[in-house]
Amino acid sequence: MTIRAQRTAQAVNIGKIVEKILPSFPSFSYSTGDCRALFEPIDYLIFSGLSARAQIEALLFVDVKSGRARLNEAQRKIKERVESDAVKLVTIESGDV
């Protein structure tokens, strides 16, 4: 493995660790009580306002990136669907499962 490949692998591994602990950082812009971890394919779903006011002002899909990282194909498709209003809430009754 080349030095460049080793550094890239280390950066990716560090990025995966940081994305898991980011909500505990003081610089994280959202309330940790509003934050739900998904990690794949998007890191977090934020229920903005839930913990402070028991009202959801917005739902935010948040993905953590570091360095020159960009959204992958699946993440880009999710972004497109959100931006085209193709997001729905589906309720499944427990008796239907």
Buried (B, 14 or more C-beta within 10 A) or exposed (E): EEEEEEEEEEBEEEBEEEBEEBBEEEEBEBBEEBBEEEEEBBBBBBBBBBEEEEEEEEBBBBBBEEEEEEBEEEBEEBBEEBEEEEEEEEEEEEEEE
